[in-house]
Every structure is written in C-alpha cells, then in structure tokens.
Amino acid sequence: MTINQNFQQLKSSYLFANIGKKVREYQAAHPGADIIRLGIGDVTRPLPQASIEAMHSAVDDMSRAETFVGYPTDYGLHFLEDAIQADYALRGVKLDLDEIFLSDGAKSDTGNIGDILGTDNIVAVCDPVYPVYVDTNVMAGRKITLLPCNAESDFAPPLPTEHADIVYLCSPNNPTGTAMNATQLQAWVDWANAHGSLLLFDGAYEAFITEDLPRSIYEIPGARTCAIEFRSFSKTAGFTGVRCAYTVIPKELMVDGASVNALWGRRQATKFNGVSYITQRGAEATFTPDGRAQVQATIAYYLNNAKTIRNALADAGFQVWGGVNSPYIWFAAKQGMGSWELFDLLLNEAQVVGTPGSGFGPAGEGYFRLTGFGTAERTVEAVERIRGRLG
Ligand code: PLP
C-alpha cells in the first residue's frame, strides 16, 4: 500500500492556524478585549429574499410526487443554465447551454479541473495567490512557477517569462482586491493563444466590479480558444453555505487534440451527481429582477464597508489597493514592517484581526489583507481604532 506521495509535499495550512493561535493567546491575556475580525473571507449577510422564497417553494415541489426531482442530472432541467446563459448574453457573451457546467463550488472546480489535465504540465500562479490553486496542483504533482505581482504594477500579474502550460488568473483578485482591465486581459488571451497555453480564469468576485471593466474573460476576443471561466454564487449571493457555482468551457477549447468541454463533461458525469434542485432554484432566483436588486444591495453593503476601510487606511498613511471592485483591501505595512509584525500591531493596538499578506505567497510579505465582509457597525468601529491608534 502506498499513498499519493505528493500530499507529503503540501505545506501545512499554517496561516489560519497561526492567526487563531495568536488571537486565542491575546484573548487569554486580555479577557475583556473586544476583538473585531476583519480577516474573514466568508459572507455574513443573509441570502436574498428571492432565493429564500424560491427555495421554500422548491421544498414544496419535493413534497409532491408530480413535482418531485431526484438526481438533477437525469431530469433534463436546465432552468439555471438558461438563466446563466441569459446573464452572459447581457454582457454580449454568447454561450451554448452545454458550455455551462453547474457545480457545488468554484473551490472544487478550480481544483478538480486538474483531473483532465496532464500532471507534466507546468502551472503558473500569481504571487500572492488564493492557496487552492497551489495546493491542488501540488497534490497532482505538477511543477508550479510563481508570477510575482508587485505594487509598481498595481499587482497585475506579469506575463510569464518562462514556459507555462496552465495559468490561473483571478480577477477581481483575492487577496489583492485589484481587477484587470480589458487591455491586460487581452494581453493574457493573446499570450495564451500564441503559446498554446490554458488560462483558468477565476471570476468568483465578478459581481463586485463597479468600474468599467470586463466581468468575463469571454468579453475578450480570442478567449474561447484558450480560457476556462469559474464563477460562483458564494460571494455574489451569499451562497457560501448553500454551495452553487458554475464553470464555462467553450467547445472550441482543445488541448492535445481533445475537446476540454467533452472531457470535463465526462469527468463530471462520472464523479458528480449535480447541484440539488432546491439550491438551483435558489440560485435561479438571483437572476430575477427582485433577486438582482437584493444581490446588488448586499454587494453595495460589503463594498461600502470596503470603502470605509480603504479610506481610513489611506488617512492613516497606508498605501492601499482593492476595495473598489472587490471586498478585499490590500495594504502595505509601513517602514519595512513584516506582515506578521503588522498583524501583532493591529491585534495589540487596535484589537483588529486581519490576514498577513505573506500567507498568500512570498510576494505578499510586507502586505496585509482586510475584508468588507463584516458588519457595517463593527467595520466603522475597527477603522476608528486603526485611525486613532495607528494613524
Ligand atoms: N475562488 C476564490 C478566488 C475565492 O476567494 C474563493 C473563496 O474564498 C473561491 C474561489 C471559493 O468559491 P466557492 O465558495 O464557490 O467554492
């Protein structure tokens, strides 16, 4: 018996364990301390009312033999794919229904997509990065190269200078909160088509875009032959606990002479039995006029928190990114301070908890991430403390 030895190569998930340990120690030493957590990457607002109603009604469907739904994949229902297709069409992106694959999460899909790709491919990821892209490829034994992103280019990922078969892009970005414009995305699409490389485009935060920027990689000419797009209802509509996402694979996309769309369809049909009917009804409701308005209101709430944090940090003299097209605010520690030093300073002086940038990759050292996913009241309280004590 052997195990997959690649798992031995994984770095321990030191980041959140260490944050938890430090907070517990601080609390033990300061029992009355009122700690505000702005490190969270999870949503906190309730689901849109339209989704709640649709899910209640879907439960009723399940209570009657005539409207009952079993394995969703066997029922030929594609009301959610229809709604997603129509949503893309609003941005001028034309997709066939069988180019849209529903799933339980962008986390699963960005990792599982590796099942259909050779383990000898070289994978490039941005540094700093959402750790799932790295760990899932370490599990598969792929070689990973880093694309260091820096303040000079506002954390836009540089085109690879060495060979890369697969590149993960995330825009708006977690953790830096920055979003790529059409020119930058076009450069990536042109590069991928010229090199026969595959772009794995994570658009989990597209709903937070407020500026005139592309929301889908398929708004960029040429993307259909080189890119897969991942999207999720998690951050868009508060579905982190419900679980629903989708991946788009155009039929033109060929790797090694094989249709990626067909391979992924085969993979999913074998390993995945579909998104629950009740969940799909809840997700469908986010595309109704009421649902859209409710989703927008919640996103505006988080973005307002992000703006509050961004402005306060700027007032306190920090250099800040993100928070405009993203719930994430990324900022530089002052005077060469390290990410963990800043973590300790914020915890000790302001009782505010965030996420050290170094936890997202070596290029994150000296940076820090806060999020707009808290409550408005606690966010205001946190920034008053930061302004008063660190400004
Ligand atoms: N992609 C990025 C960049 C994320 O930050 C997250 C969650 O934090 C996900 C994907 C996960 O999305 P889901 O909840 O759909 O699995």
Residues whose N, C-alpha, C, O or C-beta is under 5 A from the ligand:
A	BS01	PLP	G41 D104 G105 A106 K107 S108 Y130 C170 N174 D202 A204 S232 S234 T240 C244 A245
